[in-house]
Amino acid sequence: DAKTTQPPSMDCAEGRAANLPCNHSTISGNEYVYWYRQIHSQGPQYIIHGLKNNETNEMASLIITEDRKSSTLILPHATLRDTAVYYCIVRVPTSGTYKYIFGTGTRLKVLA
Amino acid sequence: DGGITQSPKYLFRKEGQNVTLSCEQNLNHDAMYWYRQDPGQGLRLIYYSQIVNDFQKGDIAEGYSVSREKKESFPLTVTSAQKNPTAFYLCASSTDRGNQPQHFGDGTRLSIL
């Protein structure tokens, strides 16, 4: 089972900030949170990841709560091309490495 | 440009046939992974490999086989034992060190004729 919970869908007006929430209440102290997005019929695209500090890159910002039980991905100025399914992932250790467990993500629709 | 190449993009298989999906990476990553995605669902792990000549079963390995003879290549064979092979197959790779993310190819869509 996925270790994260996300709303199934969200809408956002073009040019506005899109704020995508994720709950990960069982995250352990040294596990990172990863965000990916998937546009139809393409592979997931890595966006950002973080441990406990807020992170920002050219694509997005990641805000992690102090207790680390939830996070929010922020797309500061959403465009139509940001319409995609967004996945929040916490890795699970397995046989000396880690695996990702994908839930069904949040389907973000950016509206013109 | 460095990346992961999956081929072909679309693949059709007759009932009872084995088919092999290609995955090549030039990122010098140690670890490689195969996932399956069904419509409206997340990805599920089929097999993964941390080093050459070694691989482990994921959550849904039945009906699939893999090999890892070269660091750059991790082909997946969908055998006739896989009863429901129609799906979108995704290959990924990572350095498997620290917390670096996995990077994905663009997938192969397999359909049964």
gemmi code that builds the backbone of each chain (N, CA, C; Angstrom):
import gemmi

chains = {
    "A": [
        ("ASP", (0.845, -1.200, 0.000), (0.000, 0.000, 0.000), (0.879, 1.248, 0.000)),
        ("ALA", (0.364, 2.288, -0.683), (1.086, 3.542, -0.718), (1.175, 4.114, 0.680)),
        ("LYS", (2.285, 4.772, 0.973), (2.463, 5.407, 2.259), (1.981, 6.847, 2.219)),
        ("THR", (1.394, 7.260, 1.128), (0.938, 8.644, 0.988), (-0.528, 8.683, 0.585)),
        ("THR", (-1.175, 9.802, 0.914), (-2.561, 10.036, 0.557), (-2.675, 11.379, -0.122)),
        ("GLN", (-3.321, 11.395, -1.304), (-3.497, 12.620, -2.068), (-4.947, 12.742, -2.518)),
        ("PRO", (-5.437, 13.975, -2.696), (-6.788, 14.126, -3.259), (-6.784, 13.642, -4.702)),
        ("PRO", (-7.882, 13.054, -5.169), (-7.884, 12.477, -6.521), (-7.798, 13.510, -7.627)),
        ("SER", (-8.320, 14.704, -7.412), (-8.296, 15.689, -8.484), (-8.339, 17.106, -7.927)),
        ("MET", (-7.818, 18.043, -8.735), (-7.845, 19.465, -8.398), (-7.877, 20.258, -9.692)),
        ("ASP", (-8.486, 21.437, -9.628), (-8.443, 22.383, -10.727), (-7.676, 23.624, -10.293)),
        ("CYS", (-7.062, 24.292, -11.260), (-6.331, 25.517, -10.974), (-6.440, 26.423, -12.196)),
        ("ALA", (-6.634, 27.708, -11.960), (-6.697, 28.661, -13.067), (-5.289, 28.942, -13.579)),
        ("GLU", (-5.186, 29.066, -14.871), (-3.898, 29.364, -15.504), (-3.321, 30.660, -14.935)),
        ("GLY", (-2.026, 30.625, -14.613), (-1.363, 31.791, -14.053), (-1.394, 31.873, -12.548)),
        ("ARG", (-2.278, 31.085, -11.933), (-2.350, 31.073, -10.476), (-1.441, 29.976, -9.932)),
        ("ALA", (-1.189, 30.026, -8.630), (-0.395, 28.991, -7.980), (-1.249, 27.738, -7.784)),
        ("ALA", (-0.658, 26.605, -8.069), (-1.308, 25.320, -7.797), (-0.651, 24.724, -6.555)),
        ("ASN", (-1.474, 24.416, -5.561), (-0.978, 23.855, -4.309), (-1.516, 22.438, -4.157)),
        ("LEU", (-0.645, 21.458, -4.254), (-1.050, 20.054, -4.218), (-0.626, 19.442, -2.880)),
        ("PRO", (-1.605, 19.013, -2.073), (-1.266, 18.471, -0.752), (-0.992, 16.974, -0.780)),
        ("CYS", (-0.257, 16.525, 0.223), (0.039, 15.100, 0.383), (0.190, 14.789, 1.869)),
        ("ASN", (-0.470, 13.736, 2.309), (-0.303, 13.265, 3.681), (0.594, 12.048, 3.708)),
        ("HIS", (1.556, 12.049, 4.596), (2.470, 10.906, 4.767), (2.732, 10.747, 6.261)),
        ("SER", (1.687, 10.421, 6.996), (1.757, 10.439, 8.457), (2.662, 9.356, 9.038)),
        ("THR", (2.976, 8.304, 8.245), (3.813, 7.218, 8.776), (5.259, 7.319, 8.316)),
        ("ILE", (5.643, 8.438, 7.771), (7.002, 8.601, 7.259), (8.010, 8.462, 8.397)),
        ("SER", (9.126, 7.798, 8.127), (10.146, 7.656, 9.158), (11.097, 8.852, 9.101)),
        ("GLY", (11.922, 8.965, 10.141), (12.703, 10.179, 10.318), (13.699, 10.485, 9.225)),
        ("ASN", (14.179, 9.470, 8.519), (15.222, 9.727, 7.527), (14.746, 9.512, 6.094)),
        ("GLU", (13.439, 9.437, 5.911), (12.904, 9.217, 4.575), (12.537, 10.532, 3.893)),
        ("TYR", (12.892, 10.621, 2.620), (12.568, 11.781, 1.815), (11.171, 11.638, 1.208)),
        ("VAL", (10.618, 12.770, 0.824), (9.375, 12.821, 0.059), (9.740, 13.214, -1.377)),
        ("TYR", (9.239, 12.456, -2.335), (9.518, 12.704, -3.753), (8.220, 13.080, -4.464)),
        ("TRP", (8.339, 13.986, -5.415), (7.198, 14.355, -6.250), (7.553, 14.132, -7.713)),
        ("TYR", (6.609, 13.495, -8.408), (6.703, 13.278, -9.841), (5.394, 13.726, -10.480)),
        ("ARG", (5.434, 13.954, -11.773), (4.190, 14.150, -12.512), (4.231, 13.309, -13.781)),
        ("GLN", (3.049, 12.946, -14.259), (2.930, 12.109, -15.435), (1.885, 12.714, -16.359)),
        ("ILE", (2.335, 13.057, -17.533), (1.438, 13.506, -18.592), (1.047, 12.267, -19.384)),
        ("HIS", (-0.177, 12.254, -19.862), (-0.744, 11.063, -20.472), (0.203, 10.399, -21.461)),
        ("SER", (0.385, 9.073, -21.266), (1.179, 8.241, -22.178), (2.664, 8.580, -22.174)),
        ("GLN", (3.130, 9.233, -21.130), (4.555, 9.477, -20.967), (5.021, 8.890, -19.644)),
        ("GLY", (6.324, 8.776, -19.468), (6.864, 8.324, -18.198), (6.800, 9.414, -17.145)),
        ("PRO", (6.778, 9.044, -15.868), (6.780, 10.063, -14.812), (8.016, 10.939, -14.887)),
        ("GLN", (7.795, 12.223, -14.662), (8.867, 13.208, -14.680), (9.176, 13.630, -13.261)),
        ("TYR", (10.425, 13.524, -12.851), (10.834, 13.949, -11.522), (10.669, 15.454, -11.372)),
        ("ILE", (10.115, 15.892, -10.220), (9.949, 17.321, -9.973), (10.900, 17.786, -8.888)),
        ("ILE", (10.794, 17.198, -7.710), (11.524, 17.709, -6.554), (11.476, 16.673, -5.446)),
        ("HIS", (12.413, 16.728, -4.502), (12.298, 15.917, -3.307), (12.891, 16.666, -2.122)),
        ("GLY", (12.497, 16.244, -0.919), (12.971, 16.929, 0.278), (12.849, 16.057, 1.508)),
        ("LEU", (13.578, 16.451, 2.550), (13.580, 15.716, 3.816), (12.784, 16.456, 4.875)),
        ("LYS", (13.219, 17.646, 5.231), (12.479, 18.404, 6.237), (12.511, 19.900, 5.982)),
        ("ASN", (13.492, 20.364, 5.259), (13.524, 21.776, 4.915), (12.731, 22.013, 3.642)),
        ("ASN", (12.225, 23.205, 3.494), (11.552, 23.547, 2.255), (12.558, 23.568, 1.122)),
        ("GLU", (12.126, 23.143, -0.045), (12.995, 23.062, -1.200), (12.361, 23.804, -2.372)),
        ("THR", (13.217, 24.377, -3.209), (12.737, 25.065, -4.410), (13.690, 24.775, -5.555)),
        ("ASN", (13.126, 24.519, -6.726), (13.940, 24.442, -7.932), (13.213, 25.176, -9.047)),
        ("GLU", (13.661, 24.990, -10.262), (13.102, 25.757, -11.377), (11.676, 25.337, -11.713)),
        ("MET", (11.268, 24.198, -11.219), (9.925, 23.706, -11.545), (8.911, 24.020, -10.459)),
        ("ALA", (9.325, 23.898, -9.193), (8.332, 23.948, -8.124), (8.995, 24.220, -6.776)),
        ("SER", (8.140, 24.393, -5.774), (8.575, 24.470, -4.383), (7.913, 23.354, -3.600)),
        ("LEU", (8.629, 22.871, -2.596), (8.109, 21.815, -1.734), (8.140, 22.320, -0.302)),
        ("ILE", (6.959, 22.331, 0.316), (6.832, 22.758, 1.702), (6.495, 21.532, 2.544)),
        ("ILE", (7.343, 21.220, 3.520), (7.133, 20.071, 4.392), (6.836, 20.584, 5.789)),
        ("THR", (5.772, 20.069, 6.399), (5.416, 20.527, 7.742), (6.486, 20.128, 8.753)),
        ("GLU", (6.507, 20.825, 9.873), (7.549, 20.583, 10.863), (7.511, 19.161, 11.403)),
        ("ASP", (6.304, 18.599, 11.544), (6.208, 17.213, 12.019), (6.418, 16.201, 10.892)),
        ("ARG", (6.588, 16.664, 9.674), (6.869, 15.859, 8.485), (5.723, 14.937, 8.091)),
        ("LYS", (4.557, 15.144, 8.637), (3.445, 14.258, 8.312), (2.699, 14.681, 7.062)),
        ("SER", (3.008, 15.816, 6.525), (2.379, 16.235, 5.280), (3.281, 17.202, 4.539)),
        ("SER", (2.976, 17.369, 3.266), (3.748, 18.299, 2.448), (2.837, 18.884, 1.377)),
        ("THR", (3.312, 19.964, 0.760), (2.573, 20.616, -0.318), (3.534, 20.943, -1.439)),
        ("LEU", (3.165, 20.529, -2.631), (3.907, 20.909, -3.823), (3.271, 22.166, -4.387)),
        ("ILE", (4.083, 23.170, -4.666), (3.565, 24.427, -5.193), (4.142, 24.680, -6.583)),
        ("LEU", (3.234, 24.806, -7.559), (3.610, 25.279, -8.889), (3.248, 26.758, -8.904)),
        ("PRO", (4.207, 27.661, -8.907), (3.906, 29.069, -8.622), (3.017, 29.762, -9.653)),
        ("HIS", (3.180, 29.436, -10.906), (2.373, 30.068, -11.957), (1.973, 28.970, -12.936)),
        ("ALA", (0.875, 28.310, -12.644), (0.489, 27.139, -13.427), (0.162, 27.518, -14.875)),
        ("THR", (0.600, 26.666, -15.791), (0.262, 26.824, -17.204), (-0.521, 25.602, -17.659)),
        ("LEU", (-1.089, 25.688, -18.854), (-1.872, 24.568, -19.372), (-1.012, 23.307, -19.469)),
        ("ARG", (0.273, 23.483, -19.715), (1.165, 22.326, -19.843), (1.440, 21.648, -18.514)),
        ("ASP", (1.018, 22.240, -17.408), (1.156, 21.597, -16.094), (0.011, 20.623, -15.816)),
        ("THR", (-0.956, 20.541, -16.698), (-2.038, 19.559, -16.535), (-1.445, 18.155, -16.602)),
        ("ALA", (-1.601, 17.387, -15.524), (-0.951, 16.075, -15.405), (-1.449, 15.404, -14.128)),
        ("VAL", (-1.011, 14.166, -13.938), (-1.226, 13.477, -12.664), (0.050, 13.651, -11.834)),
        ("TYR", (-0.106, 14.099, -10.606), (1.021, 14.377, -9.721), (1.075, 13.320, -8.627)),
        ("TYR", (2.225, 12.713, -8.474), (2.424, 11.662, -7.485), (3.360, 12.130, -6.377)),
        ("CYS", (2.941, 11.898, -5.152), (3.761, 12.127, -3.963), (4.197, 10.749, -3.473)),
        ("ILE", (5.483, 10.547, -3.257), (6.001, 9.209, -2.961), (6.961, 9.247, -1.784)),
        ("VAL", (6.819, 8.256, -0.922), (7.825, 7.992, 0.107), (8.370, 6.598, -0.188)),
        ("ARG", (9.669, 6.467, -0.261), (10.271, 5.180, -0.596), (10.086, 4.159, 0.522)),
        ("VAL", (10.084, 2.885, 0.143), (9.999, 1.785, 1.110), (11.258, 0.949, 0.976)),
        ("PRO", (11.996, 0.690, 2.062), (13.203, -0.140, 1.947), (12.850, -1.575, 1.570)),
        ("THR", (13.674, -2.160, 0.687), (13.468, -3.541, 0.278), (14.775, -4.145, -0.171)),
        ("SER", (15.214, -5.216, 0.488), (16.372, -6.015, 0.056), (17.578, -5.157, -0.293)),
        ("GLY", (17.956, -4.262, 0.569), (19.166, -3.482, 0.376), (19.004, -2.268, -0.502)),
        ("THR", (17.807, -2.034, -1.013), (17.582, -0.814, -1.797), (16.212, -0.263, -1.404)),
        ("TYR", (15.659, 0.574, -2.262), (14.357, 1.158, -1.974), (13.438, 0.954, -3.168)),
        ("LYS", (12.161, 0.879, -2.905), (11.214, 0.883, -3.998), (10.215, 2.007, -3.784)),
        ("TYR", (9.701, 2.498, -4.899), (8.660, 3.506, -4.845), (7.312, 2.795, -4.849)),
        ("ILE", (6.407, 3.244, -4.047), (5.040, 2.750, -4.120), (4.167, 3.907, -4.575)),
        ("PHE", (3.641, 3.762, -5.771), (2.815, 4.809, -6.352), (1.353, 4.581, -5.973)),
        ("GLY", (0.714, 5.631, -5.480), (-0.733, 5.609, -5.357), (-1.338, 6.055, -6.675)),
        ("THR", (-2.559, 6.552, -6.638), (-3.220, 7.004, -7.863), (-3.005, 8.491, -8.117)),
        ("GLY", (-2.325, 9.205, -7.206), (-1.947, 10.583, -7.442), (-3.100, 11.567, -7.466)),
        ("THR", (-2.768, 12.816, -7.775), (-3.756, 13.902, -7.945), (-3.757, 14.324, -9.399)),
        ("ARG", (-4.931, 14.279, -9.994), (-5.071, 14.735, -11.380), (-5.320, 16.237, -11.361)),
        ("LEU", (-4.311, 17.012, -11.773), (-4.422, 18.464, -11.809), (-4.841, 18.914, -13.192)),
        ("LYS", (-5.889, 19.698, -13.230), (-6.324, 20.277, -14.494), (-6.146, 21.795, -14.387)),
        ("VAL", (-5.341, 22.356, -15.273), (-5.150, 23.804, -15.314), (-6.120, 24.370, -16.344)),
        ("LEU", (-6.927, 25.313, -15.908), (-8.015, 25.850, -16.737), (-7.638, 27.203, -17.322)),
        ("ALA", (-7.928, 27.357, -18.608), (-7.630, 28.628, -19.293), (-8.541, 29.745, -18.819)),
    ],
    "B": [
        ("ASP", (22.282, 13.763, -25.232), (21.730, 13.972, -23.897), (21.596, 12.647, -23.166)),
        ("GLY", (21.886, 12.675, -21.855), (21.718, 11.463, -21.077), (20.267, 11.183, -20.818)),
        ("GLY", (19.933, 9.872, -20.779), (18.554, 9.535, -20.520), (18.311, 8.055, -20.604)),
        ("ILE", (17.037, 7.700, -20.568), (16.586, 6.308, -20.625), (15.765, 6.136, -21.882)),
        ("THR", (16.121, 5.147, -22.669), (15.433, 4.893, -23.926), (14.703, 3.573, -23.852)),
        ("GLN", (13.407, 3.615, -24.085), (12.605, 2.407, -24.141), (12.120, 2.211, -25.572)),
        ("SER", (12.190, 0.981, -26.016), (11.699, 0.690, -27.361), (11.081, -0.693, -27.405)),
        ("PRO", (10.081, -0.883, -28.301), (9.420, 0.159, -29.075), (8.423, 0.931, -28.213)),
        ("LYS", (7.824, 1.957, -28.747), (6.833, 2.720, -28.006), (5.503, 1.967, -27.932)),
        ("TYR", (5.171, 1.264, -29.021), (3.968, 0.436, -29.057), (4.361, -0.972, -29.490)),
        ("LEU", (3.755, -1.971, -28.878), (4.095, -3.357, -29.171), (2.824, -4.190, -29.117)),
        ("PHE", (2.710, -5.095, -30.090), (1.549, -5.954, -30.136), (2.009, -7.404, -30.048)),
        ("ARG", (1.268, -8.191, -29.329), (1.655, -9.584, -29.113), (0.457, -10.482, -29.361)),
        ("LYS", (0.725, -11.606, -29.961), (-0.320, -12.617, -30.112), (-0.370, -13.450, -28.840)),
        ("GLU", (-1.519, -14.023, -28.596), (-1.672, -14.914, -27.451), (-0.623, -16.028, -27.509)),
        ("GLY", (0.008, -16.317, -26.379), (0.953, -17.429, -26.298), (2.370, -17.079, -26.697)),
        ("GLN", (2.616, -15.853, -27.108), (3.960, -15.450, -27.518), (4.684, -14.740, -26.391)),
        ("ASN", (6.002, -14.953, -26.342), (6.841, -14.128, -25.474), (7.225, -12.867, -26.241)),
        ("VAL", (7.440, -11.779, -25.513), (7.875, -10.541, -26.148), (8.844, -9.834, -25.213)),
        ("THR", (9.877, -9.202, -25.794), (10.901, -8.542, -24.985), (10.868, -7.038, -25.202)),
        ("LEU", (10.845, -6.304, -24.095), (10.860, -4.852, -24.113), (12.264, -4.375, -23.780)),
        ("SER", (12.732, -3.407, -24.526), (14.092, -2.918, -24.363), (14.136, -1.696, -23.460)),
        ("CYS", (15.199, -1.614, -22.640), (15.457, -0.442, -21.824), (16.966, -0.211, -21.783)),
        ("GLU", (17.397, 0.953, -22.238), (18.804, 1.314, -22.247), (18.969, 2.670, -21.564)),
        ("GLN", (20.028, 2.791, -20.739), (20.297, 4.078, -20.106), (21.770, 4.441, -20.267)),
        ("ASN", (22.025, 5.730, -20.464), (23.399, 6.221, -20.569), (23.699, 7.212, -19.453)),
        ("LEU", (23.068, 7.003, -18.315), (23.250, 7.861, -17.150), (24.295, 7.317, -16.185)),
        ("ASN", (24.856, 6.156, -16.514), (25.818, 5.479, -15.642), (25.211, 5.132, -14.284)),
        ("HIS", (23.910, 4.838, -14.295), (23.231, 4.463, -13.058), (23.433, 2.982, -12.762)),
        ("ASP", (23.579, 2.678, -11.470), (23.766, 1.287, -11.069), (22.445, 0.523, -11.056)),
        ("ALA", (21.395, 1.149, -10.582), (20.133, 0.450, -10.368), (19.153, 0.715, -11.512)),
        ("MET", (18.415, -0.322, -11.871), (17.377, -0.200, -12.895), (16.123, -0.935, -12.439)),
        ("TYR", (14.985, -0.479, -12.936), (13.689, -0.961, -12.450), (12.713, -1.104, -13.608)),
        ("TRP", (11.782, -2.044, -13.481), (10.659, -2.160, -14.391), (9.362, -2.044, -13.594)),
        ("TYR", (8.461, -1.214, -14.139), (7.148, -1.016, -13.545), (6.076, -1.324, -14.591)),
        ("ARG", (4.911, -1.660, -14.082), (3.723, -1.827, -14.916), (2.680, -0.820, -14.452)),
        ("GLN", (1.979, -0.214, -15.429), (0.904, 0.719, -15.099), (-0.349, 0.322, -15.857)),
        ("ASP", (-1.445, 0.141, -15.147), (-2.749, -0.131, -15.742), (-3.559, 1.159, -15.749)),
        ("PRO", (-4.553, 1.254, -16.612), (-5.297, 2.517, -16.770), (-5.834, 3.063, -15.451)),
        ("GLY", (-5.556, 4.346, -15.189), (-6.058, 5.002, -13.998), (-5.380, 4.597, -12.711)),
        ("GLN", (-4.321, 3.820, -12.832), (-3.641, 3.325, -11.637), (-2.225, 3.875, -11.528)),
        ("GLY", (-1.630, 3.695, -10.347), (-0.228, 4.029, -10.175), (0.660, 2.938, -10.750)),
        ("LEU", (1.949, 3.089, -10.569), (2.904, 2.118, -11.083), (3.152, 1.010, -10.069)),
        ("ARG", (3.349, -0.207, -10.571), (3.672, -1.333, -9.689), (4.994, -1.952, -10.127)),
        ("LEU", (5.828, -2.309, -9.161), (7.186, -2.773, -9.424), (7.194, -4.231, -9.851)),
        ("ILE", (7.837, -4.523, -10.994), (7.922, -5.888, -11.518), (9.248, -6.532, -11.097)),
        ("TYR", (10.347, -5.940, -11.497), (11.694, -6.414, -11.182), (12.600, -5.208, -10.987)),
        ("TYR", (13.698, -5.426, -10.255), (14.713, -4.401, -10.153), (16.087, -5.041, -10.059)),
        ("SER", (17.096, -4.244, -10.400), (18.473, -4.739, -10.414), (19.375, -3.638, -9.849)),
        ("GLN", (20.180, -4.016, -8.890), (21.081, -3.028, -8.279), (22.461, -3.044, -8.928)),
        ("ILE", (22.856, -4.205, -9.470), (24.156, -4.317, -10.118), (24.045, -5.306, -11.280)),
        ("VAL", (25.058, -5.309, -12.116), (25.096, -6.242, -13.247), (25.053, -7.682, -12.740)),
        ("ASN", (24.326, -8.516, -13.491), (24.201, -9.947, -13.211), (23.466, -10.246, -11.909)),
        ("ASP", (22.702, -9.303, -11.433), (21.895, -9.528, -10.229), (20.578, -8.785, -10.362)),
        ("PHE", (19.478, -9.424, -9.968), (18.174, -8.764, -10.004), (17.260, -9.441, -8.991)),
        ("GLN", (16.234, -8.708, -8.585), (15.287, -9.207, -7.593), (13.855, -9.010, -8.073)),
        ("LYS", (12.983, -9.894, -7.615), (11.570, -9.756, -7.933), (10.966, -8.586, -7.174)),
        ("GLY", (10.069, -7.898, -7.864), (9.284, -6.873, -7.221), (7.966, -7.432, -6.734)),
        ("ASP", (6.932, -6.609, -6.783), (5.637, -7.004, -6.233), (4.794, -7.863, -7.169)),
        ("ILE", (5.070, -7.795, -8.482), (4.219, -8.508, -9.445), (5.074, -9.197, -10.498)),
        ("ALA", (6.061, -10.009, -10.078), (7.032, -10.596, -10.998), (6.504, -11.799, -11.784)),
        ("GLU", (5.419, -12.402, -11.375), (4.943, -13.616, -12.035), (4.602, -13.350, -13.498)),
        ("GLY", (5.170, -14.211, -14.378), (4.898, -14.062, -15.800), (5.885, -13.160, -16.510)),
        ("TYR", (6.878, -12.666, -15.799), (7.909, -11.792, -16.364), (9.294, -12.365, -16.081)),
        ("SER", (10.271, -12.009, -16.927), (11.664, -12.331, -16.645), (12.539, -11.177, -17.110)),
        ("VAL", (13.737, -11.076, -16.516), (14.660, -9.998, -16.862), (16.078, -10.562, -16.932)),
        ("SER", (16.980, -9.746, -17.465), (18.408, -10.038, -17.433), (19.136, -8.721, -17.251)),
        ("ARG", (20.358, -8.801, -16.715), (21.166, -7.583, -16.545), (22.608, -7.964, -16.853)),
        ("GLU", (22.902, -8.117, -18.125), (24.244, -8.507, -18.569), (25.159, -7.308, -18.726)),
        ("LYS", (24.592, -6.157, -18.917), (25.360, -4.926, -19.040), (24.759, -3.862, -18.132)),
        ("LYS", (25.578, -2.953, -17.672), (25.100, -1.897, -16.786), (24.048, -1.040, -17.470)),
        ("GLU", (24.196, -0.859, -18.787), (23.338, 0.062, -19.506), (21.984, -0.521, -19.880)),
        ("SER", (21.835, -1.842, -19.783), (20.677, -2.482, -20.387), (19.947, -3.380, -19.401)),
        ("PHE", (18.615, -3.338, -19.438), (17.807, -4.146, -18.523), (16.530, -4.569, -19.249)),
        ("PRO", (16.615, -5.523, -20.165), (15.430, -5.925, -20.931), (14.433, -6.729, -20.102)),
        ("LEU", (13.173, -6.547, -20.415), (12.075, -7.252, -19.742), (11.375, -8.152, -20.749)),
        ("THR", (11.221, -9.425, -20.413), (10.461, -10.349, -21.251), (9.117, -10.632, -20.604)),
        ("VAL", (8.070, -10.402, -21.375), (6.719, -10.732, -20.945), (6.429, -12.111, -21.516)),
        ("THR", (6.301, -13.097, -20.659), (6.140, -14.467, -21.140), (4.673, -14.813, -21.339)),
        ("SER", (4.437, -15.942, -21.948), (3.066, -16.402, -22.184), (2.368, -16.753, -20.874)),
        ("ALA", (3.144, -16.869, -19.797), (2.550, -17.166, -18.488), (1.873, -15.948, -17.869)),
        ("GLN", (2.147, -14.771, -18.420), (1.500, -13.549, -17.928), (0.120, -13.490, -18.566)),
        ("LYS", (-0.894, -13.669, -17.745), (-2.251, -13.842, -18.284), (-2.912, -12.551, -18.704)),
        ("ASN", (-2.436, -11.441, -18.206), (-3.042, -10.154, -18.540), (-1.935, -9.154, -18.854)),
        ("PRO", (-1.258, -9.316, -19.980), (-0.069, -8.509, -20.244), (-0.354, -7.109, -20.787)),
        ("THR", (-1.555, -6.839, -21.212), (-1.857, -5.529, -21.775), (-1.694, -4.457, -20.711)),
        ("ALA", (-0.742, -3.554, -20.924), (-0.435, -2.518, -19.928), (0.600, -1.572, -20.512)),
        ("PHE", (0.911, -0.546, -19.744), (1.958, 0.418, -20.064), (3.153, 0.061, -19.188)),
        ("TYR", (4.311, -0.196, -19.820), (5.490, -0.642, -19.086), (6.530, 0.475, -19.038)),
        ("LEU", (7.025, 0.731, -17.850), (7.971, 1.826, -17.638), (9.252, 1.309, -17.016)),
        ("CYS", (10.351, 1.791, -17.544), (11.676, 1.465, -17.049), (12.237, 2.696, -16.335)),
        ("ALA", (12.977, 2.483, -15.269), (13.578, 3.588, -14.526), (14.991, 3.209, -14.116)),
        ("SER", (15.778, 4.210, -13.766), (17.114, 3.953, -13.255), (17.452, 4.995, -12.189)),
        ("SER", (18.428, 4.643, -11.368), (18.883, 5.579, -10.339), (20.294, 5.208, -9.932)),
        ("THR", (20.956, 6.135, -9.233), (22.288, 5.841, -8.745), (22.241, 4.869, -7.569)),
        ("ASP", (21.082, 4.773, -6.946), (20.895, 3.903, -5.780), (21.844, 4.252, -4.643)),
        ("ARG", (22.315, 5.478, -4.657), (23.130, 5.955, -3.538), (22.465, 7.196, -2.973)),
        ("GLY", (22.479, 7.285, -1.653), (21.876, 8.459, -1.054), (20.404, 8.527, -1.351)),
        ("ASN", (19.931, 9.707, -1.643), (18.499, 9.898, -1.855), (18.187, 10.400, -3.250)),
        ("GLN", (19.020, 10.068, -4.188), (18.797, 10.536, -5.545), (17.557, 9.874, -6.150)),
        ("PRO", (16.780, 10.621, -6.912), (15.514, 10.085, -7.439), (15.729, 9.130, -8.596)),
        ("GLN", (14.711, 8.312, -8.833), (14.685, 7.490, -10.031), (14.290, 8.372, -11.214)),
        ("HIS", (14.819, 8.016, -12.387), (14.456, 8.692, -13.616), (13.832, 7.676, -14.545)),
        ("PHE", (12.773, 8.080, -15.237), (11.963, 7.156, -16.014), (12.118, 7.374, -17.515)),
        ("GLY", (11.945, 6.266, -18.257), (11.808, 6.361, -19.689), (10.375, 6.723, -20.066)),
        ("ASP", (10.106, 6.763, -21.372), (8.777, 7.173, -21.843), (7.818, 6.016, -22.044)),
        ("GLY", (8.251, 4.803, -21.744), (7.329, 3.690, -21.685), (7.107, 2.958, -22.989)),
        ("THR", (6.636, 1.728, -22.846), (6.196, 0.892, -23.968), (4.778, 0.434, -23.672)),
        ("ARG", (3.896, 0.649, -24.629), (2.504, 0.205, -24.458), (2.334, -1.125, -25.175)),
        ("LEU", (2.036, -2.158, -24.419), (1.889, -3.521, -24.947), (0.410, -3.874, -25.042)),
        ("SER", (0.032, -4.393, -26.205), (-1.359, -4.800, -26.414), (-1.399, -6.219, -26.982)),
        ("ILE", (-2.431, -6.943, -26.646), (-2.614, -8.311, -27.127), (-3.565, -8.325, -28.311)),
        ("LEU", (-3.127, -8.979, -29.392), (-3.975, -9.061, -30.578), (-4.984, -10.191, -30.424)),
    ],
}
model = gemmi.Model(1)
for chain_id, residues in chains.items():
    chain = gemmi.Chain(chain_id)
    for i, (resn, *xyz) in enumerate(residues, 1):
        res = gemmi.Residue()
        res.name, res.seqid = resn, gemmi.SeqId(i, " ")
        for name, pos in zip(("N", "CA", "C"), xyz):
            atom = gemmi.Atom()
            atom.name, atom.element = name, gemmi.Element(name[0])
            atom.pos, atom.b_iso = gemmi.Position(*pos), 0.0
            res.add_atom(atom)
        chain.add_residue(res)
    model.add_chain(chain)
structure = gemmi.Structure()
structure.add_model(model)
structure.setup_entities()
